[in-house]
Amino acid sequence: MAGRRVRTDDVEGRRARVEAVLAAAADLIARWGYDKTTIDDVARTAGIAKGTVYLHWKTKDEVFVAVLRRERVLLLEAVRDGLAAEPEPGPRALFRHLAAGLIGRPLMRAVLLNDLAVLGRLAIRLRSATGWRTTFTDYLDTLREHDAIGGDWDERGQLTLITASFIGVLTTASLMPEHLRLTADEQADLIADAVDRTLGLGAGVDPAALSRATTTYFDAAYAVARRELAESTGLADGGES
């Protein structure tokens, strides 16, 4: 019993250290950018020794990949909570809550916009991340099977239109004069409307079927995100190692 208690305390202590490092690194990267942020900075902000950071990760790149994976999980948890409040969470609701989450998480927004001032050389490594893309293209396949996407564009065109809607609104909003600038909620609504109208999402399709497809996609994407975060932290999903 005592041995189990010690092991639990060790796991919780490790989890607390990992969270402190990733939270500190996320804040510093958002303010200074990846290239200007050092492990010394992160350790000092987290209140731990630099050597402790290297007990969990071998390189700076590994630390910051873990940071972005944590940010993705936090983003998806916000989306999950938003979808849970919807009576029938279909595609439009998904894109609306995803947009709201991106607006509220600077690092995830930087990934979408390929913001080199924030991501620096880490942007090159991120281009090889494909897990979330696979689940999303599967989702589009399901929507097409339900005839829930209008128009003649294939998967490439649909992905381009969706990405353009997000990038276009998020980029343009920051360029507008303050008196014409949309609020965060308005930006999220505009993105959802743009995707909905461009692709004709769900017109004439059973809302319950779209809700099931959306929930299935989201659960798969969330599982991928949690698994990849666990791989980056050395902590099993759910907090056990």
C-alpha positions as CSV (number, residue, x, y, z in Angstrom):
1,M,0.0,0.0,0.0
2,A,2.8,2.4,0.9
3,G,4.6,1.5,-2.3
4,R,1.5,2.3,-4.3
5,R,1.2,5.7,-2.5
6,V,4.8,6.6,-3.3
7,R,4.3,5.7,-6.9
8,T,1.1,7.8,-7.1
9,D,2.9,10.8,-5.5
10,D,5.8,10.4,-8.0
11,V,3.4,10.4,-10.9
12,E,1.5,13.4,-9.6
13,G,4.8,15.2,-9.0
14,R,6.0,14.5,-12.5
15,R,2.7,15.6,-13.9
16,A,2.8,18.9,-12.0
17,R,6.4,19.6,-13.2
18,V,5.4,18.8,-16.8
19,E,2.4,21.1,-16.6
20,A,4.5,23.9,-15.1
21,V,7.1,23.7,-17.8
22,L,4.5,23.5,-20.7
23,A,2.5,26.4,-19.3
24,A,5.5,28.6,-18.8
25,A,6.8,27.7,-22.3
26,A,3.5,28.5,-23.9
27,D,3.4,31.9,-22.3
28,L,7.0,32.7,-23.3
29,I,6.6,31.6,-26.9
30,A,3.4,33.6,-27.3
31,R,5.3,36.7,-26.1
32,W,8.8,36.2,-27.5
33,G,8.5,33.6,-30.2
34,Y,10.1,30.2,-30.3
35,D,13.6,31.2,-31.5
36,K,14.1,33.8,-28.7
37,T,12.8,31.5,-25.9
38,T,15.4,29.4,-24.2
39,I,15.2,26.5,-21.8
40,D,16.8,28.7,-19.2
41,D,13.8,31.1,-19.6
42,V,11.3,28.3,-19.3
43,A,12.9,26.7,-16.2
44,R,13.1,30.1,-14.5
45,T,9.5,31.0,-15.2
46,A,8.3,27.5,-14.2
47,G,10.3,27.7,-10.9
48,I,12.4,24.6,-11.5
49,A,16.0,23.8,-12.3
50,K,17.1,23.7,-16.0
51,G,18.3,20.1,-15.5
52,T,14.8,19.1,-14.4
53,V,13.4,20.1,-17.8
54,Y,15.9,17.8,-19.4
55,L,14.8,14.9,-17.2
56,H,11.5,15.0,-19.3
57,W,12.7,16.1,-22.7
58,K,16.1,15.7,-24.5
59,T,16.0,18.8,-26.7
60,K,14.3,22.2,-26.9
61,D,12.4,21.1,-30.0
62,E,10.9,18.2,-28.0
63,V,9.7,20.6,-25.3
64,F,8.0,22.9,-27.7
65,V,6.4,20.2,-29.7
66,A,4.9,19.1,-26.4
67,V,3.8,22.7,-25.7
68,L,1.9,22.8,-29.0
69,R,0.3,19.4,-28.4
70,R,-0.9,20.5,-25.0
71,E,-2.3,23.6,-26.6
72,R,-4.2,21.5,-29.1
73,V,-5.7,19.4,-26.4
74,L,-6.8,22.5,-24.5
75,L,-8.3,23.9,-27.7
76,L,-10.2,20.7,-28.4
77,E,-11.4,20.6,-24.8
78,A,-12.9,24.0,-25.3
79,V,-14.6,22.8,-28.5
80,R,-15.9,19.7,-26.7
81,D,-17.5,21.9,-24.1
82,G,-19.1,24.1,-26.7
83,L,-20.4,21.1,-28.7
84,A,-21.8,19.6,-25.5
85,A,-24.1,22.6,-25.1
86,E,-25.5,22.2,-28.6
87,P,-28.8,20.3,-29.0
88,E,-27.5,18.8,-32.3
89,P,-23.8,19.6,-32.8
90,G,-23.4,19.6,-36.6
91,P,-20.7,20.9,-38.9
92,R,-21.5,24.6,-38.5
93,A,-21.4,24.3,-34.7
94,L,-18.1,22.5,-35.0
95,F,-16.5,25.2,-37.1
96,R,-17.9,27.9,-34.9
97,H,-16.5,26.5,-31.7
98,L,-13.2,25.6,-33.4
99,A,-12.9,29.2,-34.6
100,A,-13.7,30.6,-31.2
101,G,-11.0,28.3,-29.7
102,L,-8.4,29.4,-32.2
103,I,-9.1,33.0,-31.5
104,G,-8.6,32.4,-27.8
105,R,-5.3,30.4,-28.1
106,P,-2.5,32.5,-29.7
107,L,-0.2,29.5,-30.3
108,M,-2.8,27.5,-32.1
109,R,-3.7,30.5,-34.2
110,A,0.0,30.9,-35.0
111,V,0.1,27.3,-36.2
112,L,-2.9,27.9,-38.5
113,L,-1.4,31.1,-39.9
114,N,2.1,29.7,-40.1
115,D,3.3,32.7,-38.1
116,L,7.1,32.5,-38.3
117,A,7.5,35.3,-35.8
118,V,6.0,33.0,-33.2
119,L,6.9,29.5,-34.5
120,G,10.4,30.2,-35.9
121,R,12.2,27.2,-37.2
122,L,9.7,24.9,-35.4
123,A,7.3,25.6,-38.2
124,I,9.3,23.3,-40.5
125,R,8.8,20.4,-38.1
126,L,5.1,21.0,-37.7
127,R,4.5,20.5,-41.5
128,S,5.0,16.8,-41.0
129,A,2.2,16.5,-38.4
130,T,-0.6,14.5,-40.2
131,G,-2.7,12.8,-37.5
132,W,-5.3,15.5,-37.2
133,R,-5.5,15.9,-41.0
134,T,-6.3,12.2,-41.5
135,T,-9.2,12.4,-39.1
136,F,-10.5,15.6,-40.7
137,T,-10.4,14.2,-44.2
138,D,-12.3,11.2,-42.9
139,Y,-14.9,13.6,-41.6
140,L,-15.2,15.3,-45.0
141,D,-15.6,11.9,-46.6
142,T,-18.5,11.1,-44.2
143,L,-20.2,14.5,-45.0
144,R,-19.9,13.8,-48.7
145,E,-21.4,10.3,-48.2
146,H,-24.4,12.0,-46.5
147,D,-24.6,14.6,-49.4
148,A,-24.0,17.2,-46.8
149,I,-21.4,19.2,-48.9
150,G,-22.6,21.0,-51.9
151,G,-20.7,22.1,-55.0
152,D,-18.4,20.2,-57.3
153,W,-15.1,20.7,-55.4
154,D,-13.1,17.6,-54.5
155,E,-11.4,17.1,-51.1
156,R,-8.5,19.4,-52.0
157,G,-10.8,22.2,-53.0
158,Q,-13.0,21.8,-49.9
159,L,-9.9,21.8,-47.6
160,T,-8.6,24.9,-49.3
161,L,-12.0,26.7,-48.9
162,I,-12.3,25.8,-45.3
163,T,-8.7,26.9,-44.5
164,A,-9.1,30.1,-46.5
165,S,-12.2,31.0,-44.5
166,F,-10.3,30.6,-41.2
167,I,-7.1,32.4,-42.4
168,G,-9.0,35.1,-44.2
169,V,-11.1,36.2,-41.3
170,L,-8.4,35.8,-38.6
171,T,-5.9,37.8,-40.7
172,T,-8.2,40.5,-41.9
173,A,-9.8,41.1,-38.5
174,S,-6.4,42.2,-37.1
175,L,-5.9,44.6,-40.0
176,M,-9.2,46.4,-39.6
177,P,-9.5,49.9,-38.0
178,E,-10.5,49.5,-34.4
179,H,-14.0,50.9,-34.9
180,L,-14.7,48.4,-37.7
181,R,-13.0,45.4,-36.0
182,L,-15.2,42.4,-35.2
183,T,-15.4,41.0,-31.7
184,A,-14.0,37.5,-31.1
185,D,-17.6,36.1,-31.1
186,E,-18.4,37.9,-34.3
187,Q,-15.2,36.5,-36.0
188,A,-16.2,33.0,-34.9
189,D,-19.7,33.4,-36.3
190,L,-18.4,34.9,-39.6
191,I,-16.0,32.0,-40.1
192,A,-18.7,29.4,-39.4
193,D,-21.0,31.3,-41.8
194,A,-18.4,31.5,-44.5
195,V,-17.7,27.7,-44.3
196,D,-21.4,26.9,-44.1
197,R,-22.3,29.0,-47.1
198,T,-19.3,28.2,-49.2
199,L,-19.7,24.4,-48.9
200,G,-23.5,24.3,-48.4
201,L,-23.1,22.3,-45.3
202,G,-26.0,20.0,-44.3
203,A,-28.7,21.4,-46.5
204,G,-31.6,19.0,-46.6
205,V,-29.7,16.3,-44.5
206,D,-31.0,14.7,-41.3
207,P,-29.5,16.8,-38.5
208,A,-29.2,13.7,-36.3
209,A,-27.0,12.0,-38.9
210,L,-24.8,15.1,-39.1
211,S,-24.6,15.3,-35.4
212,R,-23.4,11.6,-35.2
213,A,-20.8,12.2,-37.9
214,T,-19.5,15.3,-36.2
215,T,-19.3,13.6,-32.8
216,T,-17.5,10.6,-34.3
217,Y,-15.0,12.9,-36.0
218,F,-14.4,15.0,-32.9
219,D,-13.9,12.0,-30.6
220,A,-11.3,10.6,-33.0
221,A,-9.5,13.9,-33.3
222,Y,-9.5,14.4,-29.5
223,A,-8.1,10.9,-29.1
224,V,-5.3,11.6,-31.5
225,A,-4.5,14.8,-29.7
226,R,-4.4,13.2,-26.3
227,R,-2.3,10.3,-27.5
228,E,0.3,12.5,-29.1
229,L,0.5,14.7,-26.0
230,A,1.0,11.6,-23.9
231,E,3.8,10.6,-26.2
232,S,5.5,14.0,-25.8
233,T,5.3,14.1,-22.0
234,G,6.0,10.5,-21.2
235,L,2.8,10.4,-19.2
236,A,0.1,8.0,-20.1
237,D,-3.3,9.4,-21.1
238,G,-5.2,10.1,-17.9
239,G,-2.1,11.1,-15.9
240,E,-0.4,7.7,-15.2
241,S,3.0,6.8,-16.5
